[in-house]
Amino acid sequence: MELITSLPRPEYPRPQWMRDSWINLNGSWQFEIDHGKSGKQRGYQQPDHDLSGTITVPFCPESKLSGVEYKDFMAAVWYKREFTVPELWMNGRVLLHFGAVDYDTEVWVNGTSVGTHRGGYSSFSFDVTTHVVAGTNVVTVYAEDDVRSGGQPRGKQSERFYSHGCDYTRTTGIWQTVWLEQVPEAYLSDMKLVADPGNACVHLEVKTVGNVSGAKLTASAFYDGKPVGDAQALIQGPSVQLTVPLSETHLWEAGHGRLYDLKLTLSKQDQASDTVDSYFGLRTVRLDGMAFRINEKSVFQRLVLDQGFYPDGIYTAPSDEDLRKDIEISLGLGFNGARLHEKMFEPRFLYWADRLGYLVWGEHANWGLDITTTESLSRFLPEWMEGMERDFNHPALIGWCPFNETWDRDGAKQNNEVLRIVYEMTKRMDPTRPVIDTSGNFHVVTDIFDLHDYDQNPETFRTRYEAMKSGGEVYNTFPDRQTYGGQPYFISEYGGIWWNPDQKDDKAWGYGDRPASEEAFITRYEGLTSTLLDHPMMFGFCYTQLYDVEQEVNGLYTYDRRPKFDPEVIRRINSRKAAIED
C-alpha cells in the first residue's frame, strides 16, 4: 500500500458530539524518536526547534502508513507541526483534542505546556485559548511508552522484540485523530443519555463549561428527519437534567440500528449559542435468569473476537470504510456482535456498530499491567473511567468487561481487591449494563460467569457442559481460584482453530492441532458451535477470531481481510436458532 498523501482519516472523529467549527490536524508532522528521553533538556518543546524526521498522523511510527515503520522499542517520541487559527475563532474558546496517544503524554502550544495525560487508549483534550494567536501556531507532542514496565496496560502489544503468539506489533505515540475545535465562551462539554423505551423518552444529563447561569438548553429529537420530540431546561449550574418525550418509538436491536438524531443547543442572551449534533438508540438490556434480554427479548449473542489490528495501520484503521467493513464481514458470517478485545476501540468503530445494529462488549487493554498490588488502580481506573464516559451513550455497547484473563505474574496472584473495586466502580458509573469483572479468569465478583475453552474436540467439548443442562455440576476451568454463584453463563472464547494452508513459514500460531482439510475444519467448527447454540443454559458464545493477526492464524478471514472459507457456510452454522432464544 502506498503512503497516504491526502488527508488521512478526514472524517469527524467523535460522531456522538459533533460541531461545525473544527480543523483536522492529521497529515504530515515533524517526528523524532527520543531513546534517551532527553528531548526536554535539549529544547525539543521550543517552537523553533525542528525535529529530524516526518510522520503521517494518526498512524503510529511502527506502521507502514506512518512512513516511519520503525519496529524496535521506542522509549519516547516527539511530534511537531504548525496549525492556523482563524481570526473568527478568537471570539470564543479553542480546544485541542487527541483521540488517543500511547502512553504518557505532554503537549505544548507555542512553547508553553498546556497539559499532560496518562493512558494509551482514552481520549483527552486541552483548552488552549490563552496559548494560541490568530494565524500560525505550533503544537508539540511528547509521549513516553514502556510496555515492558508492568506499569501500564498494553493490550496485545508485544513485550518482546518480535511479534509472537497472540501478541503483535506495538503502537507508540499518536494513533487516533488530532483536531482543533472552536466553541463559545459558555459551551456544552458532555452528555450522558439513558434510553427509556417503556416510557417513550430519553433522559439526558448535560454538562457545561463557562458562565451558563440563566442559559437555556434545548434538546430536539428526529427520526428519519422528522421531528419526534423536544424539551427545554433552564441551566443554573455546570450540569442540567431533562427528559425528552418521543412521539414515535423505534427500537434499536441486533441487526437493526434504528437511530434517532439529537440536536442540543445552549443559548443565552447576549452570548453566542453552542450547538452539538448527536444521536441515540432506544433499547434496554438486562439479565433474566440465564437469559440476556435486549428490549425484553432473549437474544443469543453470536459474538466473534475482534482484535482491532490492521496490516498497514496496526492499531489504526487506514480508513473509516475499513472500520465499517470489519463489521460487515462479521455480520456476513452470521455473527451479531463482537468482543472488542484487549483494546478500547475508537468512537468511529462504535458509530458503525450503532448504525449497523452490531452488539459489542467494551474492554480495556489490561494485559501488561501488574495487578498483584492495589497500586495498579492508579494506572487502570482513571483511564477506564475516561473510556466509559466517552462510550456510555453508544446503544451497540451492551456490557463492560474491564479485564481479560488476569493471569498471575511472576508467581504473584492477582489482587482480588483490584478487580472488586473496578467492578464496583463500573457498576456505580453505569447501572444500566452488566459487568464481567475479568473474562475467562479469575472471577472475583461478576454479573456473568464466562469461561474460555479451547478444546478442539467437539465431543469432549460437548460432554463437559452436559450436566449443567439438568441442574448438575457447572463446568469451571479454575475451581480453586473462582466460584460459580449461579450467574448467567457463556463461553466467551472458544475455537481458535488453526488454519493457514497458504502460510509456508514456521512462525504461525494457533490453538491445538490443525485440521487436515477444509472439510475437517468446518466439521470441527460446526460441532463446537452447535454445542453452545443447543445448550439451554448458554446465552451466547464468542469465537476466536474474526481475522488472522500477523502470526496468529485462527481467523475466519486472513489478516488482509480475504475469506478463508465460503462465508455462507459459516453463516449457516452460526445463524441457526439457539435453545435459549425467544
N, C-alpha and C positions, 0 to 999 in steps of 0.2 A: 504494500500500500504506500502511496506517495505521501510525503509530509503535507499536512493540511496547510494551505497558503491563505485561503479565505478565512473569515472569522469563524473559529471553531465553536461549536455549541452555542449558536446565536440566540436560541430561544430563551424566554424569560425563565429563570431557574426556580422560581417559587410560585407555582401555579395557584396556590390557595391564598395568596396575598399579593395581588398584582397592582402595580401603579403604572401610569403612562410615562412619568418622568424618570427614566433610568438610562444608564450607559453601560454596555457590556465591556468589561476590561480584558476579556480573553484575547489571545493572539500572541504576538511576539513580545517577550520580555527579556531584559538582560538577566543573566544567570551565572552563578558561580558556586562550586562545591567548596565547603569550608571544613576540611577534615580535622583541623586543629581547633575549631570553634573559637578562632581568634579574630574574626572579622570585625567585631565591635571595636576592639582595640586598634584595628587598622583603619577604622573610619568608614567601613562599608555603608553605614547608615546615612552618611552625608549625601545630600542630593547631587553633588558634583563628582562623586566617586563612581566611575564606570566599572561594571563587572566584566569579567573576561570573556563570557560566552553568551549564548542566547538560548531560549527555550520557548516552546509553544505551550502556553497556558490554555486549558486547565489540565494538560496531560503531565503525569509525573515523570521525572527525569529517567526513570528506569524504562519507560515505554518508548516504542518506536515513533509514535505520533508526536512525542515531545521534541524530536530532533536531537536528543542527547543520547538516549539509550545506554546509560551507564548503569551496570547491573550490580556493582560491588556496594558494600555498605558505605553510607554517607552519614557522618556524624552530624552535619548541619549543611544547610543550603541557603543561598541568598537569591532574591528576585528584585528586579527594579524596572520601573517604566514611568514614562510621562503620561499624564492624562489632562484633559481640558475640562474645566468647569465653566459652563455657560454663564454669562453675566446675569441672566434672569434667575439663576439658581441661588444667587446670593441674597435673595429676598426671603428665603426660608432656611431650612437646615439641610446639610449634606451628609448622607450616611454611606459608609463603605462596608460592603458585605462580602463575606467569604463563605462559599458553600461547604468547604472542608479543607483543612490543611493538617498534614500529619507530621509533627505531633505537638511540640511546644513552640508557640508562635509569638513573635513580636512584630509590630507594624509601625513604621514611621511614615509621616507625611511631611514633605519639605524639611526633613531632618529632625523633626520632633516626634518622639514616641507617642503614639495615640492609644496604645493598649496592648495587652497580651491575652493569649488564650491557650488553654491546655486541653488536648483531645484531638484525635485524628479523624473523627467521624461526624461530629456535630457541627452545626453552622454557627457563625458568630458575626457580629458587626460592631462598628465604632462610629460615633458621631464625630465627624472631622470638620464641622462647620468653622470652628475658630482656627483651623490649621490650613485651610485652603484659600486661594485667591481666585478671582475670575481670570480665566486664561490657563496658562500652563502650570502644572504642579507635578511633583514627583512622589511616587509611593514606593517604599522599600519594605520587603517582607523577609524575615529570618525565621527559619524553622529548624529545630533540633529533633532528631529521631533516633531511637535506640531500641529496636525490637528485641535485643538480647538482654535487656536490663532487668526484666521481671517486674518493672515498674510502670508498664503501660500496656493497654490492650492492643494487640497486633492482628487479631483475626487469623487469617490463613497466610500471612506474610512469613516467609521462611526465616528461621533463626540461623540457618546455615548459609554458606556462600551460594550453594546451588539450591534450586528448587528441588523438592524431594517429597515422595509420598503424597499426602494431601495438603502440603504446604507449598506455596507458589511464590512467584516473583514479588518482591517488595514494592511498596509505594511510599515515596518520601516527598514531603512538601505539599504544594498545592495540587489538588486533584479534582476540585469542582470549581464551578464558575465564580469569578470575581466580578463584582459590579458596583456601580455608584447609583444612588437614588436620591432624588430631591423630595423633601416633604415640607409642609408648612411649619411655622413655629410651634403650633399645637397640632399633634397628629395621632393617628391610630397606630398602636405598636404591636398588638397581638389579639388573638381571639381564641376562645375555647367554645366549641359548639357541641351540644348534645342533642341528637335526634330523638324525637318523641312521636313516632308514627301513630301510636294508640290514641294520642290526643291531637293529632294532625297539626303539629307545630314543631319548632326547633327552639331550643333555649341557648342564648348567647351570653357569654361573659367577655366583654371587650375591654382591653387595657389601652390607656392613653399616656401621652407624654406632653409636658408643657402646661401652660395656663389654660385649662379647659373649663374652669368654673363658669357656669351659665351656658355652656355649649350644648348643642343638641345632636344626638346620634339618631340617624335614620337607617333602618335596615329594610331592604326590599328584596323579595324572592321572586324568581321567574322559573317557569318550566317550559322548555321549547320556545323561549322568547316571550311567553305570555305571563303577565303579572299574576301571581298567585298568593301574595301576602306581603304585608309591610307592618312595621312597628316603629315607634319613636320613643326616646327616653331622654330626659334631662341629665346631663353629666355634672356631677358635683364633686368628683374626685378622680383618682387615677384608674378606677375600674367601674364599669357600669354593667348591669344585667338587664336583659329584656327578652321577651318571648315573641316570636314571630308566628302568628297563626297562619295556616295554609289552607287555601280553598280547594286544593287538589292534592291527593295522596298517591304518590308513585313510589313503590318500594324499590330500594337498591337490593339486589340479590346476586348470587353466583350466576355468572353468565349474562347478567343484565345490569349494566352500570347506569342506571337511571339517575341522572344528576340534575339538581336544581342549581341555577346561578344565583349568586347572592351579591348585592351591592351595598356597601357600608359607606355612609357619608357623615363626617363630623363637620358641623357648621356652627359658626359663632359670629355674631355681629361685629363688623369692622375687622375681621380676620379672614385670611384665605381658608377655604374649606379643604378638607382632605377626603379623597375618595379611594376606596380599595375595592377591587373586584375579587370575588371568591366563589366557592361552590360548596355543595354538601350533598350527601346521600341520606335517605331515610331508611334506617334499618336498626334492628336490635339484635344483640347476641346474648345468650345465656346458656348455662349448663343445666340440664334437667335429667337427673339420674345418670345414666350412661350416655345420654344423647347431647349433642351440641346443637342448639337451636338457633337458627337465623330467621328472624321475623316469625318466631314461634313454630317454625318447621324444622324437623330433624334433617340436617344436611350432612351427608357423608363427605368428609374432607379428603379429596383425592389430590394430595399435595406432592410436590416434587421439590427436591433440594436445589436451590439456585445459589451459586457461589458469588455471582456478580463480578466475574472476570472476563476480560476481552483480550484477544491475542495482541492487538496493536496498542490498546489503551490501558491495559492491566486493570486498575480499579475503575477507569473512566470509559464509559461507552463512547465510541467515535462520534455517534450522532444520536439525537433524540429518537430517530426511527429505529436504531438498534435496541433501545430500551423497549419500545413497543413490540418489536419483532420477537424478542425472547418470550414475552407473554403470549403472543400469538402462536409461537411454536409449542409452548406448553399446552395451551387450550386445544390446539390441533391434535395433541397426543391423548386428549381425554382427561387431562388434569383440570381441576378447577381452582388451583391455588398453589402457593409455594411457601416453604420456609426460607426466608431471606437470611442466608446462613453466614454467621460469623462476620457480619458487616452491617452497619447502618446504611441502607440503600438511599440514594439521593431522592429528593422530592419528585423529580420528574418521573422516576420509575413508579412511585406510588400514585402519581397522577394518572398514568396509563392503566395501572391496576384499578383505580377508581372508575375510569371510563369504560373499561372492558369487563367489569364485574368479576374481578380476579381476587380471590381470598389470599391474604398474606399475614404471616406472623412476623412481628418486629423483634429483632435480636441484636445484641451488642457483640462486638468482636473481642470477647473476653480472653481468648487464648493468648498466652504470653504474659498475662498479668498474674503475679503470685498472690493468691488469695488465702494463703495459710495464716495470715495475720489480719487484724482489723485495719491496719494501715492502708490496705488496698482500697478501702472505701473512699478515701480521698482522691484516688486515681480513677475510680469507677463511677461512683454515684453521681457526681456533678455532670459528667458527660452524658450518662444515661438519662438523667432528668432533662437535660437540654434536648436530647433526641426525642424523648416522649412529648415534651411541649411542642416541638416542631411538627411532629407527625400525628398528634392526637386526633385531628379532625378528619383524617382520611377514612372513609367508610370501608375501604378494602381491608384495612388493618383490623383484624378480628381478635387478636390476642398478643400478649407480650411474653417474651422469653429472654430475660436479661443474660442468662448464662447458658453455655453449651458444654457438656462433658467436662465437668470440673474435676479433672484428674488430680491425684496427689502430685506434689512437686518435690523432687529430691528427698523422698521419703517422708515428707511432712504432709499431713492431711489438710484438706480444705478446712477453713474456719467456718463452721456452720452458722455462726452469728452473722457473717458477711452475707450469706445467702438469705438468711432470715430478715435482716434489716433491709436489703434491697427488695425482697418480695413485699414486705410491709409498706415500704415507701412507694413502690409501684402501685399497689392496691389503693393507697391513700390518694395518689395523684390521678388514678383512673379506676374508679369503682365500676365502670361500665363494661370492662373486658376481663376475661380470665387471664391468669398469670401462671406460667410454668417457671418454677424457680431456676431449674437447670435441666436442660433437655438431655435425657439419657441417664445421667448420673452426676452427683449423688444427691437425690432429693432430700430436702430438709422440711420445707413447708410449701405446698403447691396445690393449685386448684385442679390440676390434671396430672395423672401419673403416666408418663411416657417412657418408653424404652427404645433402645437401639439394638437391633437384632440382625446381624449379617449372615445368619445361617443360610447356606446356599442350597440346602436340600429341602425341597418343598414338603416332603413327608415328615421329617423331624421338626421342621418349622411349624407345620400344622398341629402335630401331636402335642407340643408343649403348651398350646393355648386351648386344648380341648376341655380340660377340667373346669376352666373358668365358665364355660357355657352353662353348666348345670350347678353353679354355685360352689364349685370345688376350689382348690388352691389356685391362686393367681400367680402366673409366672413373674419372677422378679430376678433380674440379672445380678443384683448385688444385695442379697437379703441380709448380709452382715453390715451393710452401710446405709440402707434405706428401707423404709417400712411402708407397705401399701396400706392406705387407710380408707379404701372404698371409693376413691375418686374415679371420675371418668378416665378411660384408659385407651391409649393407642400407641402404635409403633411408629415413631416419628423419624426413624431411619431404618431402612431395610434394602435388600437387593444389592446395589453396588456391583452388579455383575460385570466382570472384566471382559471387555470385548474390543479388540483392536487388531483385526486381521491384516490391516494395511500398514501397521507400525512394525518396522523391522528391527529397531534397536532394542536393547535390553533394559531401558530406563522406565518402561511402562509400569504402572502400578494400579492395582485394583484389589477387590476383596475375593478371597477364596480361590477355588480352581476355575480356570477358564473353560467355558463351554466348547465342545468340539466343533460345533457348527451353528449357523444362524438359527436353524430349526431347534437345536438344543437350547439356545438362548431363549427363544420365545416360549418353549415349554417350561423352562425354569421360571421365567418372568410371570407367566400365567399361573403357575402353581403357587408361587409365593403371594402374588397379588390376590388371587381368589380366596386364599385362606383368610385374608383380612377383610375383604368385601363380604364374605359369607358369615363372619363372626358377629353374632347379635349383640356383643358387648363392646365392640370396637366402633368408635365414631369417626375414624379416619386412618389414613396412612400417609407416609412421606417416603417416596422412592429416591434413592441416591443413584444418579442425579440427572439433571436435565441435559447437560452437555459436558464433554471432557474439559479438563483444565490442565494444560501442559502435560505432565506425565500421568496424571490420573485419568484413566480411560474407561471409566464405568458410566459414561454418559450415554443417553439415547441419541444424542447428536454429537458430532465432532466439535472440537474447540472453535473451528471456523463456521459452525452452525450448519453443517450438512447432515441430513438424516442418515443414520446407520441402518435403519430398518424402515419398512413401509409404515409410515405414521398411522395409517388406518388400522393396521393390525394391533398396535399398542392402544389405539383409541378404543377399539372394540373390547379389549380386555378391561381397560380402566372404566369404561362407561356403564358397565353392567350395574343394575340396581343393587345397592348394598342392603344387608339384612336389617340394619338399624334405621334406614331411611323411611320417611313417611311416604 
